[in-house]
């Protein structure tokens, strides 16, 4: 009996001591690459894998409507570049690429919080908002719509 009680106690202590990881899934990222009047849409998973775009379009702007791409993505180009956050006239988060050039590959990693998701709880930040800002503990859209 003593051995059984010790075994149960040990099992409980080990179970409590092991940190429980929150189950996360790879977030889907949708990007729209603009080069003058031409554009193409491209999707990838935010799993840290570098993925080739396979496109030679000279890109000047990237729309990132569902993901904080400026903060969580790496954009590979042939030459040095400057990436600057901006917003379209309808409030869609964008990245301005200067000087314009082809985006050869992209890698995104991390999870962001969708619009109306909790971004603060018990005084602690839960992460960045995908396409907006945190106000009153919820992610809000820059465009004013869902």
C-alpha positions as CSV (number, residue, x, y, z in Angstrom):
1,X,0.0,0.0,0.0
2,X,2.8,2.4,0.8
3,X,4.4,1.8,-2.6
4,X,1.1,2.4,-4.3
5,X,0.6,5.7,-2.5
6,X,4.2,6.8,-3.3
7,X,3.7,5.9,-7.0
8,X,0.5,7.9,-7.2
9,X,2.1,10.9,-5.4
10,X,5.1,10.8,-7.8
11,X,2.9,10.6,-10.9
12,X,0.8,13.6,-9.7
13,X,3.9,15.6,-8.9
14,X,5.5,14.9,-12.2
15,X,2.3,15.7,-14.1
16,X,2.0,19.0,-12.3
17,X,5.7,19.9,-12.8
18,X,5.6,19.4,-16.6
19,X,4.7,22.6,-18.3
20,X,1.7,22.3,-20.5
21,X,2.1,23.9,-23.9
22,X,-0.9,25.6,-25.4
23,X,-1.8,23.9,-28.6
24,X,-1.2,26.2,-31.5
25,X,-1.8,25.7,-35.2
26,X,0.1,27.3,-38.1
27,X,-1.6,30.5,-39.0
28,X,-2.6,31.0,-42.7
29,X,-1.1,34.2,-44.2
30,X,-2.6,35.9,-47.2
31,X,-0.4,38.5,-49.1
32,X,-1.2,40.5,-52.2
33,X,1.9,41.8,-54.0
34,X,1.4,45.0,-56.1
35,X,3.6,46.3,-58.8
36,X,2.0,49.3,-60.5
37,X,-1.3,48.2,-62.0
38,X,-0.4,44.4,-61.7
39,X,-0.8,42.3,-58.6
40,X,-0.8,38.7,-57.5
41,X,-2.2,37.0,-54.4
42,X,-0.1,34.5,-52.5
43,X,-0.8,32.4,-49.4
44,X,1.6,30.6,-47.0
45,X,1.6,29.1,-43.5
46,X,3.4,31.0,-40.7
47,X,5.6,28.1,-39.8
48,X,9.0,29.6,-40.3
49,X,9.7,27.9,-43.6
50,X,11.2,30.0,-46.4
51,X,9.0,29.7,-49.4
52,X,9.8,30.9,-52.9
53,X,7.2,33.2,-54.6
54,X,8.2,32.1,-58.1
55,X,7.3,35.5,-59.4
56,X,9.4,38.3,-61.0
57,X,6.9,41.1,-60.5
58,X,8.7,44.3,-59.3
59,X,6.8,44.9,-56.1
60,X,6.2,48.3,-54.5
61,X,3.4,47.4,-52.0
62,X,2.3,44.3,-50.2
63,X,-1.2,44.0,-48.7
64,X,-1.4,41.9,-45.5
65,X,-5.1,41.9,-44.6
66,X,-5.0,39.0,-42.1
67,X,-1.6,38.9,-40.6
68,X,1.0,41.3,-39.0
69,X,3.5,40.6,-41.8
70,X,5.7,43.6,-41.2
71,X,6.6,42.3,-37.8
72,X,6.4,38.5,-38.3
73,X,7.6,37.9,-41.9
74,X,11.0,38.0,-43.6
75,X,10.9,39.1,-47.2
76,X,13.9,38.0,-49.4
77,X,14.9,40.3,-52.3
78,X,18.0,40.5,-54.6
79,X,19.1,43.9,-53.2
80,X,18.9,45.9,-50.0
81,X,15.4,47.2,-49.2
82,X,13.5,49.2,-46.8
83,X,10.1,48.0,-45.6
84,X,7.7,50.6,-44.2
85,X,4.2,49.9,-42.7
86,X,1.3,51.8,-44.2
87,X,-2.5,51.4,-44.7
88,X,-4.6,51.4,-47.8
89,X,-7.4,54.0,-48.2
90,X,-9.7,51.3,-46.9
91,X,-7.6,50.5,-43.8
92,X,-5.9,47.3,-45.0
93,X,-2.4,46.9,-43.5
94,X,0.3,47.3,-46.2
95,X,4.1,47.2,-46.5
96,X,5.8,49.6,-48.8
97,X,8.9,48.2,-50.5
98,X,11.6,50.6,-51.3
99,X,13.2,50.6,-53.8
100,X,10.6,48.4,-55.7
101,X,11.9,45.0,-56.6
102,X,10.9,41.4,-56.9
103,X,10.1,39.5,-53.6
104,X,11.9,36.2,-54.2
105,X,10.9,34.4,-51.0
106,X,8.9,34.9,-47.8
107,X,9.1,33.3,-44.4
108,X,6.5,34.1,-41.7
109,X,6.4,32.8,-38.1
110,X,4.2,33.5,-35.2
111,X,0.6,33.8,-34.4
112,X,-1.3,37.0,-34.2
113,X,-4.8,37.7,-32.8
114,X,-7.7,38.2,-35.1
115,X,-10.1,41.2,-35.0
116,X,-12.3,41.1,-31.8
117,X,-10.0,38.5,-30.2
118,X,-8.6,39.1,-26.7
119,X,-5.3,41.0,-26.8
120,X,-5.0,41.7,-23.1
121,X,-6.1,39.6,-20.1
122,X,-5.4,40.1,-16.4
123,X,-3.0,43.0,-17.3
124,X,-0.9,40.8,-19.6
125,X,-0.5,41.2,-23.4
126,X,-1.5,38.1,-25.3
127,X,0.2,39.1,-28.5
128,X,0.0,41.4,-31.5
129,X,-3.2,42.0,-33.5
130,X,-3.2,40.7,-37.0
131,X,-4.8,43.7,-38.7
132,X,-5.4,46.4,-36.2
133,X,-4.7,47.6,-32.7
134,X,-5.5,46.6,-29.1
135,X,-8.2,48.7,-27.3
136,X,-10.3,47.8,-24.4
137,X,-8.6,44.3,-24.3
138,X,-9.8,43.4,-27.8
139,X,-8.1,43.7,-31.3
140,X,-9.9,46.3,-33.3
141,X,-9.7,46.8,-37.1
142,X,-8.0,49.9,-38.5
143,X,-10.7,50.0,-41.1
144,X,-13.6,50.1,-38.6
145,X,-15.1,46.9,-40.0
146,X,-14.7,43.3,-38.8
